[in-house]
Amino acid sequence: MAQRLIILDLDGTCYPSDTALTRIIDTRTTEFLTRRAGLTPVQLTEMEEQTPSILEALARLGLPRHQWAHAVYRAIPYRQLLRPDPALVRALSRVAARRVVVTMAPKQHAIAVLAALELSGLVDDTISVFEAGHTDKRDIYRSLVETYGASTTTVIGDNADLDLEPAAALGCGCAHIHPRHHAGLFPVYRDLLQALSALP
């Protein structure tokens, strides 16, 4: 019997999107793009709508991703901004599956987030799209599915375009994290705890 695989997005999935950490990341990214690329607020909004992947946007603008990462993720007080949820820790520990985090962010950011949430020991692997040199999650998902199989893989994320549609195209199960229960193509859950509780 094939081992089950749960792929988790990080930011906005393992912790809520409406946090001070999210605001810091968004503000610093906006400052970097406006300062380095000279984008106006209107141009920035248009770019976000047309190119949801920050890594793809950086490539199109000709901006080094390592400069963006340094500007955005430097000196973040993770343990002051994030608090572990004991119920989520228990729920993730009970999931009978291999648990892999796939994130667009640098791996050090993921390590720090998972440590602050006390989830480090419950994640079997962390894969950074940033460090793999890709601009989206497609190739990483494909490689994981080749190993574990699509029918036994579930992807949980808060961004339908970046997290879920590439997984659905491969035949994986999908769960959409959205705190306001926004209707869409995939089953919607208010947070990761509720999504894990709904797994068959």
N, C-alpha and C positions, 0 to 999 in steps of 0.2 A: 504494500500500500504506500502511495506517494506521501511524502511529508507535506503538511500544509504550510503555506507561506503567507505571512501578513506583512505587507509593505506599508510603512507609515511615512507620511510627510512629517516635517518637523515643525516649522513655524506656522502657527495658526491651526495646528492639528494636535500636537502633543501638549500644547498650552493654548489658551484662547487668543484670538487675534486682537482683541480689544485690551491689550496690556501696555504698560509703559515701555516694555522692551520693543514691542512692535512699533510704537511711536518713535522711539530712538532710531531704529533701523530705517524707517520710512523717511524721517526728517534728514538723517545723514545721507541717504541715497539721493534725495531730492537736491540737497545742497551740493553734493558731488557732481550730479549731472548738470545742474544749472551753472556751476562754476567752471567745470572742465569742458563741457560741450557747448556752453553758451545758450542753452535752451531757455526759451521764455516759458512761463507757466502754461500757456496754451499749447505750445509745442510739446511740452512734457506730458500733458494730458493726452494729446494725440498719439504720442509714442507709446504710452502705457496701454492705450486701447488697441493699437495695431501690433504691438510686440510685447505680450505679457511676460515673456522671459527676460529678466534683467540681464542675464548672461548673453542672450542674443542681442539685446539692445546695446550692450557695451561693445560687442563685436561690430555691429553696424556703425556705431559712432567712432570706432577705432580707438576706444579707450581700454587700457590694460586692466584686466579683471583684478589683478593683485593690488593695483592702486585703489580701486573701488573697495575691495575687501579691507584694506588697511584703514581707509577713511571711515568705513561704516562700523566695523567690528572691534576697533581698538578700545581698550579700557572700559569694557561694559561690566558693571557690577551685577552679574547674573544672579547671585544668591540674594541680593537685595530686591531684585525685580520679579523673581519667580519663587513660588512656594509649592512644595510637593502636595499632591492630593492623595491621601492614603487610600481612598476608594479606587482611584485610577491605578495606583501601584498594585493593589490586590487584584484588580480585574485583569491587568496585563500579565501578572504572574500566573494567572489561571488559564491563560490562552494556550491551548495545546497546539503550538505551531512555532516555526522559526520566525523570528521577528527582526525585520530589517528596516532601518530608517534610510530613506533616500531623500536628500536635501539639495537644493540649489546652492546653499551657503557653504562656506569653508568648513572642513571637518572639525577644526578647533571650536568653532561656534557650536556645532552640534554636540560635541563632547561636553562643553560647558553647560549647555541647556539641559541635557539629560542628567548631568550630575546635580544641578540645582533642583530638578524635579524628582530626584532619587529614582530615576528609571534606567540608569547606566547598566546595572546588572541584569536587567530584563530585556535588553536589546542585544541580539546576537551579532549584528554587524551594522556599521554605519557607512553609507556610500555618499560621497560628495560629488555632485555633478560638476561643481566648480573645479575640483582638483582632478577629475577625470578628463577635463578638457572639452566636455560637451557643452551645448547651450540649452539642452532640454533633457528629459528623463527617458526618452524613447529607447535608446540603445541599451541603457542600464536595465530597464524593464525587460527588454527582449532577452538579454543575457540571463536574467533571473528566471524568466519563464522557460527558457530552454532547459534549465536545470530542474525546476520544480514542477513545471506544467501549469498551463493557464487555468485549468479546472480546479486546481487546489490553491490558487493564488487570489488573495483579496487585497486591494489597494484602498487605503483610507487617506483622504486629503481634503483640504479646504478650497482648492482651486480646481475647478472642473477642467479648464483648458490645459493646465500644466500637469496636474496630478492624475486625473481620472480618464480623460479622453484617450491618451496614449495607452493606458492599461486596458480600457474597454476595447480598443482596436485589436488588442492581442487576445481578447476573449477572457480577460480576468474579471472577477467580481469587483464591484466598486461601492464605496460608501462616501458620501459627501458630508463634510462637517460644515455646518452653517448655523450660527447661533440663533438666527431669526427664522429658521426652517424654510428657507427660500426654495420654492419648487423648481425642479430641474429634471435632467435626464436620469439622475441616479438617486437611490434612496438617501434621504437626508436625515442627519442626526445633529442635535445641538452641540455635542462635544464628543471627544474620543471615548469617554466612559460609556455614553449611551450607544455609540457605534459598536464597541466591543461587546456590550451586553446583548446586542441584537444578532451577533454572529451565530450561525447555525451550529 
